[in-house]
Amino acid sequence: MNLVLYNPPSSGSKKPIMPMSLLAIGALLENKHEYVIVDGNIESDPLAALERAITTTSATVLGVTVMPGPQLANAIPICKALKEKFPTLVIVWGGYFPTQHYDVILKAPYVDYVVRGHGEEAFVNLLDIIGRGGSPVALNGIAYKDGDTLVGNAPAPIPHPDKLPDFPYHRIDLSRYIRKTFMGDRTLPHHSSYGCPFFCNFCAVVNMVNGRWLAQSAERTAHTVRHLVTEWNLNAIEFYDNNFFTNESRVAEFSDRITDLGISWWGEGRIDTMMHYSDATWQKMSDSGLRMVFLGAESGSDETLQRMDKGGKASVQKTLDIAEKMARYNIVPEMSFVVGNPPSPEKDTEQTLAFIRKVKKVNPRTEVIIYVYTPVPLSGELYDQARAEGFSFPETLEEWVSNEWQDFVQRRSANMPWMNDPIRKRVRNFERVLNAYYPTSTDIGLNGGMRLLLRGVSAFRYHTQFYTNPLELRVLHKLLKYQRPETTSF
C-alpha cells in the first residue's frame, strides 16, 4: 500500500520543527508499506506538494497529524480539496485534537478514520484492515463511521518507546530542521519517552495516556543524541517529551553519558518531582549542559493547584524553592502559569500575577509564560465549573477554525464566559510590562543595549504595578520586535 503522511504547518511562521510524530509512524511502516512525508512547515505550497506526492506515488491513504491551532486550520481546507480531487483517497487523522474530538471530525465528509491515542501500532493495524477491505470494529485506537453512526473505540495504549525502531531520518531532509536557538546555532529535537504519570485536569495528555509513562533507556537516549550530534555537528538538543524528568536515575545516567559532548539541552519536567532530586543529580545535569527546564508552575494559589489535580505534593512554596535551586546550578526555569480559573477568575488572576513577581524576585532569569484557562474534555472540578458557566465546545470543524475559536485553541482565549475583558486586558498589560522589564533569554536577537533600554523604560510601571495602557511599550515592541517568552515545545 502506498501512503502519504502530512504534517500541517505548526505555526504562522512555519518554524521548521522536525515532524517526529510522522517519523514515529514511519518507523513501523518501513519494509511494510511505501510512504513519503510531506511537511507543510517547509513547503511553500503544501497543497501542491501533496497533490504531486499522491499522484506520483499512486497513494491510496493520506495520514495527517493534527494539533489544535494552525495545524487544524490548515488541515481542514487541505483535506477538503484533496478529497474533492481524489475521492477514493482514504484520509486518516491522528494526534491530540482527533483523540479528544473524534466525533466532531468524523462528521466532516473528508475524513474517513481517526486514530485516537498514540497511533503508531493502531495506524499500521488500520492499514492492514483497509487492505483487506474490512472494518475496524474492535480495533482500539480507531474511530470510524458505520453508516450514520460514529464509532469511537478506546484510545490506543501507548507503546513502549524502547521497543520501537529508531526514527527513519533518511525519509526527511534533516538538514532543513537544524535551527538556531538560545542554546546553540545548530539545534535539533528528540523524543525519548511517552506519557506522563500525573492527571492534571487541564492537560490534553491525560486523555491519551491515562497516567502511563514509558521511556527509552538512558543508554539508548544518549546513543541517539550522540548520533545526531556527531552526524550533524549539533551543539544543542531539545527534548519534546511530555515529562522528560520523571525518573531521576534515568536522567542522572543520561547526563553522565553525554557530558563529554559539550552540548546544551532543554526538556520538560515537574516541579515537585525535580525538587526530590539529589544535589549530585542536579550537578550532573548542569555539567552535561542542561540550560533550561520547562515547568508547569500553573498557579500562585495552593487551592487552585489542588483543583487542577496537580497532586498533593504541588505547592507555591515548591515553585519558589525550585526557582532558587535552579539559580544555583545556572539552569533557567521556564514556568507556565494558567490564569482565570473558575470559579473566581479575577481573584485567581491577581493571586498568580502577584506570585509571578515573587518568583522573579527569587530568580530574575525565570522565563514566564501565561495562558488563560481553557477547558479540555476531561471530567474534573475545573471542567465541571466551566460547563456550569455555559462553556461548550464547537460541534463542527468549521466552528473550530472560526476566528472566535482560534485564540481558544492556542490558550489565549477570549471565549471563556467567566473571563471578562478587564481581566484579559490586565493580563496582557502585565505581560507587556513583565516582558520588557525582564526580556526573555531565548530572544537571541536582543543585544545588551536593547535589554537595558527595555528595562529602563518599563521600570516605573513594574515597580509601581501600574500596568494600564502601556502605550510606550507597544511602540518599543514594534521598534525592537522583541519576543515574549514562548515554550520551544511542540
ZAVEX-283491 format. One record per residue (C-alpha): residue in three letters; x, y, z. Coordinates in pm, whole numbers, padded with zeros to 5 digits, always signed. Example, Ala and Ser with C-alpha at 12.3 -4.5 7.8 and 13.67 -1.06 7.14 Angstrom:
% residues 2
ALA+01230-00450+00780;SER+01367-00106+00714;
//
This chain:
% residues 490
MET+00000+00000+00000;ASN+00127+00348-00087;LEU+00080+00631+00161;VAL+00147+00999+00207;LEU+00199+01130+00562;TYR+00132+01500+00609;ASN+00247+01739+00880;PRO+00048+02066+00856;PRO+00228+02392+00942;SER+00256+02416+01320;SER+00288+02794+01339;GLY+00217+03101+01130;SER+00588+03147+01073;LYS+00628+02785+00960;LYS+00910+02723+01207;PRO+01084+02408+01079;ILE+01025+02164+01364;MET+01105+01803+01280;PRO+00781+01601+01224;MET+00863+01342+01489;SER+00508+01206+01511;LEU+00529+01108+01143;LEU+00879+00967+01185;ALA+00746+00751+01468;ILE+00469+00621+01238;GLY+00714+00580+00953;ALA+00948+00368+01165;LEU+00679+00097+01178;LEU+00592+00134+00810;GLU+00947+00058+00691;ASN+00956-00261+00481;LYS+00576-00292+00506;HIS+00433-00003+00306;GLU+00570+00259+00071;TYR+00533+00611+00206;VAL+00654+00967+00171;ILE+00644+01251+00424;VAL+00523+01596+00324;ASP+00594+01868+00579;GLY+00384+02183+00546;ASN+00642+02373+00752;ILE+00898+02357+00473;GLU+00671+02362+00166;SER+00580+02694+00006;ASP+00260+02537-00131;PRO+00163+02234+00082;LEU-00146+02150-00124;ALA+00052+02136-00449;ALA+00321+01927-00279;LEU+00059+01682-00152;GLU-00109+01655-00491;ARG+00227+01575-00651;ALA+00310+01317-00388;ILE-00028+01144-00415;THR-00013+01138-00796;THR+00349+01025-00836;THR+00325+00751-00573;SER-00033+00642-00656;ALA-00108+00680-00286;THR-00435+00539-00158;VAL-00409+00663+00202;LEU-00327+01006+00347;GLY-00232+01023+00714;VAL-00248+01367+00879;THR-00120+01461+01224;VAL-00332+01739+01375;MET-00275+01963+01674;PRO-00530+02234+01757;GLY-00440+02577+01625;PRO-00252+02638+01300;GLN-00235+02268+01211;LEU-00611+02227+01239;ALA-00674+02546+01042;ASN-00455+02414+00761;ALA-00568+02051+00766;ILE-00935+02130+00707;PRO-00911+02312+00371;ILE-00627+02088+00255;CYS-00820+01768+00321;LYS-01136+01914+00167;ALA-00950+01995-00153;LEU-00774+01657-00169;LYS-01097+01465-00112;GLU-01259+01653-00399;LYS-00968+01584-00635;PHE-00903+01226-00517;PRO-01245+01099-00398;THR-01120+00743-00331;LEU-00830+00863-00118;VAL-00868+00735+00239;ILE-00793+01020+00481;VAL-00691+00941+00839;TRP-00637+01199+01113;GLY-00438+01145+01433;GLY-00295+01349+01719;TYR-00413+01538+02027;PHE-00713+01706+01868;PRO-00850+01393+01696;THR-00808+01194+02016;GLN-01029+01437+02208;HIS-01279+01536+01939;TYR-01309+01238+01705;ASP-01687+01275+01682;VAL-01663+01631+01550;ILE-01403+01525+01294;LEU-01597+01227+01163;LYS-01896+01449+01090;ALA-01684+01601+00814;PRO-01717+01415+00480;TYR-01346+01449+00403;VAL-01211+01243+00697;ASP-01263+00867+00692;TYR-01089+00746+01009;VAL-00947+00892+01328;VAL-00659+00745+01526;ARG-00708+00801+01899;GLY-00413+00798+02136;HIS-00059+00706+02037;GLY-00111+00592+01683;GLU+00198+00400+01574;GLU+00067+00046+01608;ALA-00302+00136+01568;PHE-00236+00308+01235;VAL-00041+00011+01098;ASN-00321-00224+01208;LEU-00576+00003+01041;LEU-00381-00014+00713;ASP-00393-00394+00727;ILE-00771-00386+00774;ILE-00818-00133+00493;GLY-00604-00353+00267;ARG-00830-00649+00340;GLY-01144-00444+00288;GLY-01254-00494+00649;SER-01389-00271+00925;PRO-01202-00178+01248;VAL-01490-00291+01469;ALA-01280-00394+01768;LEU-00957-00210+01692;ASN-00855+00006+01986;GLY-00731+00347+01882;ILE-00960+00380+01581;ALA-01279+00584+01542;TYR-01482+00545+01224;LYS-01817+00584+01053;ASP-02063+00297+01046;GLY-02330+00438+00817;ASP-02470+00736+01005;THR-02326+00614+01334;LEU-01993+00742+01467;VAL-01798+00473+01650;GLY-01516+00565+01887;ASN-01314+00269+02009;ALA-01099+00317+02319;PRO-00773+00511+02265;ALA-00473+00301+02173;PRO-00239+00217+02461;ILE+00097+00385+02444;PRO+00369+00162+02301;HIS+00697+00127+02483;PRO+00942+00360+02305;ASP+01233+00132+02391;LYS+01071-00140+02181;LEU+01007+00081+01879;PRO+01252+00120+01587;ASP+01470+00427+01556;PHE+01330+00719+01361;PRO+01385+00685+00983;TYR+01573+01014+00948;HIS+01653+00930+00586;ARG+01288+00997+00499;ILE+01331+01373+00551;ASP+01591+01634+00464;LEU+01712+01660+00820;SER+01946+01950+00746;ARG+01642+02175+00696;TYR+01537+02126+01059;ILE+01861+02240+01220;ARG+01772+02571+01388;LYS+01944+02848+01574;THR+01813+02873+01930;PHE+01920+03043+02250;MET+02110+02722+02335;GLY+02311+02694+02016;ASP+02315+02771+01647;ARG+02267+02406+01546;THR+01973+02261+01739;LEU+01757+01954+01672;PRO+01483+01783+01878;HIS+01439+01430+02004;HIS+01152+01246+02174;SER+01264+00983+02425;SER+00954+00898+02631;TYR+00578+00879+02603;GLY+00316+00988+02851;CYS+00308+01138+03198;PRO+00217+00970+03529;PHE+00005+01263+03651;PHE-00359+01363+03597;CYS-00370+01743+03576;ASN-00727+01813+03468;PHE-00640+02094+03228;CYS-00390+01884+03028;ALA-00470+01719+02695;VAL-00209+01448+02753;VAL-00420+01281+03023;ASN-00679+01159+02771;MET-00408+00999+02561;VAL-00203+00815+02823;ASN-00420+00769+03135;GLY-00134+00810+03377;ARG+00121+00591+03199;TRP+00482+00694+03134;LEU+00723+00481+02934;ALA+01073+00577+02828;GLN+01372+00479+02623;SER+01663+00374+02840;ALA+01922+00633+02931;GLU+02173+00438+02720;ARG+01957+00442+02407;THR+01860+00808+02452;ALA+02224+00907+02490;HIS+02319+00695+02189;THR+02063+00873+01971;VAL+02177+01214+02093;ARG+02540+01123+02025;HIS+02450+01007+01674;LEU+02263+01330+01595;VAL+02538+01549+01741;THR+02824+01378+01560;GLU+02642+01318+01231;TRP+02504+01671+01200;ASN+02754+01875+01401;LEU+02492+01986+01655;ASN+02555+02185+01970;ALA+02206+02170+02124;ILE+01918+01923+02170;GLU+01555+01988+02267;PHE+01355+01704+02425;TYR+00988+01720+02335;ASP+00885+01458+02591;ASN+00576+01542+02793;ASN+00779+01479+03107;PHE+01147+01405+03046;PHE+01245+01422+03413;THR+01005+01163+03558;ASN+01279+00918+03662;GLU+01582+01061+03844;SER+01816+00766+03791;ARG+01749+00769+03416;VAL+01819+01143+03397;ALA+02138+01109+03603;GLU+02269+00827+03385;PHE+02179+01012+03066;SER+02359+01322+03192;ASP+02670+01119+03268;ARG+02666+00964+02922;ILE+02652+01295+02729;THR+02871+01521+02942;ASP+03169+01478+02708;LEU+02967+01604+02410;GLY+02978+01965+02531;ILE+02624+02043+02414;SER+02332+02235+02565;TRP+01991+02076+02615;TRP+01633+02152+02719;GLY+01342+01943+02848;GLU+01010+01950+03030;GLY+00964+01841+03390;ARG+00751+01869+03700;ILE+00843+02087+03996;ASP+00766+01851+04283;THR+00943+01563+04106;MET+01262+01759+04043;MET+01265+01903+04394;HIS+01330+01549+04516;TYR+01641+01516+04301;SER+01969+01493+04488;ASP+02229+01767+04463;ALA+02450+01516+04284;THR+02192+01474+04008;TRP+02146+01849+03976;GLN+02520+01887+03937;LYS+02531+01615+03673;MET+02251+01783+03477;SER+02429+02116+03494;ASP+02765+01964+03394;SER+02603+01785+03098;GLY+02472+02110+02952;LEU+02114+02135+03078;ARG+02033+02502+03020;MET+01656+02532+03074;VAL+01365+02325+03202;PHE+01001+02390+03115;LEU+00794+02357+03435;GLY+00420+02378+03489;ALA+00404+02613+03787;GLU+00042+02686+03685;SER-00081+02898+03976;GLY+00008+03124+04266;SER-00256+02955+04481;ASP-00228+02620+04657;GLU-00608+02594+04649;THR-00613+02627+04270;LEU-00332+02373+04233;GLN-00548+02123+04420;ARG-00847+02196+04195;MET-00620+02133+03896;ASP-00544+01786+04033;LYS-00176+01874+04036;GLY-00140+01632+04322;GLY-00085+01672+04694;LYS+00287+01745+04652;ALA+00249+02054+04433;SER+00268+02389+04613;VAL+00358+02750+04551;GLN+00644+02716+04800;LYS+00796+02438+04591;THR+00778+02670+04289;LEU+00981+02932+04476;ASP+01220+02666+04605;ILE+01296+02526+04262;ALA+01347+02874+04118;GLU+01609+02935+04384;LYS+01771+02593+04337;MET+01798+02629+03960;ALA+01968+02968+04001;ARG+02243+02792+04197;TYR+02302+02546+03915;ASN+02277+02804+03636;ILE+01973+02632+03484;VAL+01690+02860+03373;PRO+01335+02777+03492;GLU+01079+02824+03214;MET+00747+02836+03401;SER+00395+02829+03264;PHE+00104+02977+03455;VAL-00269+02938+03391;VAL-00481+03236+03499;GLY-00852+03300+03505;ASN-00951+02968+03656;PRO-01314+02931+03766;PRO-01498+02987+03991;SER-01326+03319+04083;PRO-01118+03418+03779;GLU-01042+03771+03897;LYS-00909+03660+04235;ASP-00724+03371+04075;THR-00559+03600+03820;GLU-00448+03859+04076;GLN-00301+03589+04302;THR-00097+03444+04020;LEU+00027+03776+03882;ALA+00143+03873+04231;PHE+00310+03536+04272;ILE+00497+03572+03943;ARG+00659+03884+04087;LYS+00775+03676+04385;VAL+00926+03415+04152;LYS+01110+03685+03959;LYS+01248+03824+04285;VAL+01385+03483+04380;ASN+01525+03414+04031;PRO+01511+03703+03781;ARG+01614+03471+03495;THR+01291+03272+03527;GLU+01101+03266+03197;VAL+00727+03322+03245;ILE+00458+03204+03003;ILE+00099+03296+03086;TYR-00206+03116+02949;VAL-00575+03177+03005;TYR-00751+02870+03139;THR-00920+02673+02862;PRO-01109+02351+02937;VAL-01025+02011+02798;PRO-01293+01742+02773;LEU-01183+01572+03094;SER-01403+01528+03397;GLY-01293+01726+03698;GLU-01379+02026+03911;LEU-01249+02291+03669;TYR-01421+02146+03362;ASP-01747+02093+03551;GLN-01740+02455+03668;ALA-01669+02574+03316;ARG-01971+02388+03181;ALA-02183+02526+03462;GLU-02083+02875+03344;GLY-02214+02796+02995;PHE-01899+02671+02822;SER-01930+02418+02539;PHE-01705+02300+02258;PRO-01784+02363+01890;GLU-01979+02090+01713;THR-01820+02122+01368;LEU-01468+02160+01236;GLU-01564+02482+01064;GLU-01661+02630+01402;TRP-01330+02516+01548;VAL-01133+02721+01295;SER-01352+03029+01312;ASN-01186+03349+01425;GLU-01374+03322+01751;TRP-01205+02992+01841;GLN-00850+03041+01716;ASP-00742+03214+02035;PHE-00903+02936+02235;VAL-00704+02656+02076;GLN-00382+02846+02144;ARG-00481+02900+02509;ARG-00519+03278+02476;SER-00892+03267+02456;ALA-01145+03545+02459;ASN-01429+03290+02464;MET-01443+03196+02829;PRO-01781+03305+02967;TRP-01634+03360+03315;MET-01347+03579+03188;ASN-01441+03943+03131;ASP-01247+04194+02923;PRO-01091+04383+03218;ILE-00924+04063+03341;ARG-00792+03974+02996;LYS-00663+04325+02939;ARG-00488+04330+03276;VAL-00314+04003+03195;ARG-00200+04131+02854;ASN-00077+04459+03002;PHE+00104+04278+03283;GLU+00278+04053+03029;ARG+00389+04350+02825;VAL+00544+04521+03129;LEU+00696+04197+03263;ASN+00849+04100+02928;ALA+01005+04444+02888;TYR+01145+04460+03241;TYR+01272+04101+03217;PRO+01344+04038+02845;THR+01346+03667+02767;SER+01684+03498+02738;THR+01552+03295+02444;ASP+01538+03608+02225;ILE+01878+03579+02059;GLY+01813+03897+01858;LEU+01826+04128+02160;ASN+02167+04271+02247;GLY+02273+04415+02581;GLY+02187+04772+02489;MET+01837+04677+02381;ARG+01779+04489+02705;LEU+01892+04787+02913;LEU+01661+05016+02715;LEU+01362+04787+02769;ARG+01431+04756+03140;GLY+01475+05130+03182;VAL+01155+05225+03001;SER+00946+04966+03187;ALA+01098+05011+03534;PHE+00846+05266+03663;ARG+00547+05056+03561;TYR+00693+04737+03701;HIS+00784+04881+04041;THR+00458+05073+04084;GLN+00248+04788+03936;PHE+00084+05039+03704;TYR+00016+04816+03405;THR-00274+05004+03241;ASN-00233+05109+02876;PRO+00144+05067+02834;LEU+00145+05253+02504;GLU+00515+05334+02518;LEU+00597+04965+02546;ARG+00380+04883+02247;VAL+00575+05136+02043;LEU+00904+04998+02173;HIS+00793+04646+02089;LYS+00726+04747+01728;LEU+01068+04913+01705;LEU+01273+04634+01866;LYS+01045+04342+01774;TYR+01139+04158+02091;GLN+00959+03836+02164;ARG+00769+03719+02467;PRO+00883+03401+02640;GLU+00746+03108+02446;THR+00795+02740+02510;THR+01006+02571+02246;SER+00799+02254+02289;PHE+00569+02141+02002;
//
